[in-house]
Amino acid sequence: MDISRRSVLKASGGTLAGAAVAGCLSEPDAGESGEGDDGNGSTGYAAFFALWDWAEHVGGDAMSFVNPIEAGEMGHGWEPPADIQRDIAESDVFVYLDTAEFTWAQNVATDLEADYDDVTLIDAMTGLESQLLAVDRDPEDDRDPARDHEFDPGAVDVAGFDIYDGQSGEEVAYWHGDHWHGELPEVPLEGSATVEGVFEDDEGRVLPLGDDEQFQIDARIVDGANEDVLEIESHGDHLEFHALDAGRTRVAFELLSDGELVWDTSNDNITAEVVEELSESDAPEFYDPHVWIDPIIAQDVVETIADGLAEVDPDNAETYAENAAAYNDRLDEVDRQFEDLAAEADRDVAVLAGHDSFQYIEHRYDFEIHTPVGIAPDDAETGSDISEAISIVEEHGIDTILYDPFETPDPDEDVPQMVEVLLENTDAEEYAPLSPAEGTTEEWNEQEWGWIEQMEEMNIPSLRQALGAE
């Protein structure tokens, strides 16, 4: 591998310098996920715990990786420090998921692609399109604006914002709480793409949009993003994205009233991409991003990482392939344990006090993990959600309530309030943790748990208890 000046600087005492990682087939120390240099300057970053753990196993002695997310936090919705892009730009590889649920990583990848030729990007979503599971999404059919209502722009509370592809008329993205789901349509080089927006206030009223209406939709390229990729033209009720050059940039949408800003999506930017040729994808329009929970899909991701590292460092390509194969053998064993669990279970339904991170293992192993809320971590339970969960616990004689440790103030100590509600209102008496494998904790670090250990030491035993397969 050609060692660049950046790598030499890191090896001689830069921010990523530190102890060597473990050997090719040994366990990486989860407690050292924020440090590491293999001694020859080959380093990478991974966007969150699962990707970091897999990259460490594949990299072995040849390349080490940094997980920037601290113990106790998850990658989804993580707020990165201001210097994260600089640190990643000083490494050789960035492994991430190109999905709007990890917007910070998408944004970093977009900027690296535009401004840094020395950092290789490995998108762990590559090749997974046909395996992605759809998320039920029922946009409001009624998009007619409430023109008979006199809105006060200063008091408007935007509760929903949906984006539609102007060509197909299909919903392609929506704003949820403070972040995006879905993605913008690709913009063909030497062409344009049209998007339409629908804003709803907290009373469910659709705001009227247009040059002659009270409100207008607009968008801007965010500060620091690539301004040479496209131009944005507002027509009041829709936008046109005009291609300038192939590449990616970041966009914030705005709701205006007579030229004054009413609301925008600056809390979480969305990626716009100009492509030389429009792609055809087997992926559903809205899909569950939690692919890393599935041990079979994980094997595809591990191979993608190995292929990417081999391109960066062809001298160690055989090592990466061997490490990936050895780790995938262990993932096969995790898959077998899930299969045995499902075959031995007395019931096929469990209840989780948390958001729905486990659709992929439900689909693969044919059991249900009922959750009161959807896939977004910030969804809140309603009274009807709680009543339904109570009914399911009683109907199926469930005696153990599962919970997500990361949906508590202290993942090592606390349980969600929803667990207490279900225990108080049903005959269930026990609770057990179920990790989405998106992060780690101080206690798990001390036990040197990686992704496989979270499955074998926690998730599979907890599911056995909840499904009656003990």
Secondary structure, 3 states (H helix, E strand, C coil): CCCCHHHHHHHCCCCCCCCCCCCCCCCCCHHHCCCCCCCCCCEEEECCHHHHHHHHHHHCCCCEEECCCCCCCCCCCCCCCCCHHHHHHCCCEEEECCCHHHHHHHHHHHHHHHHCCCCEEEECCCCCHHHCCECCCCCCCCCCCCCCCCCCHHHCCEEEEEEEECCCCCEEEEEECCEEEECCCCEECCCEEEEEEEEEECCCCECCECCCCCEEEEEEECCCCCCCCEEEEECECEEEEEECCCEEEEEEEEEEECCEEEEECCCCCEEEEEECCCCCCCCCCCECCCHHHCHHHHHHHHHHHHHHHHHHCHHHHHHHHHHHHHHHHHHHHHHHHHHHHHHHCCCCEEEEECCCCCHHHHHHHCCEEECCCCCCCCCCCCHHHHHHHHHHHHHCCCCEEEECHHHCCCCCCCCCHHHHHHHHHCCCCEEEECCCCCCCCHHHHHCCCCHHHHHHHHHHHHHHHHHCCC
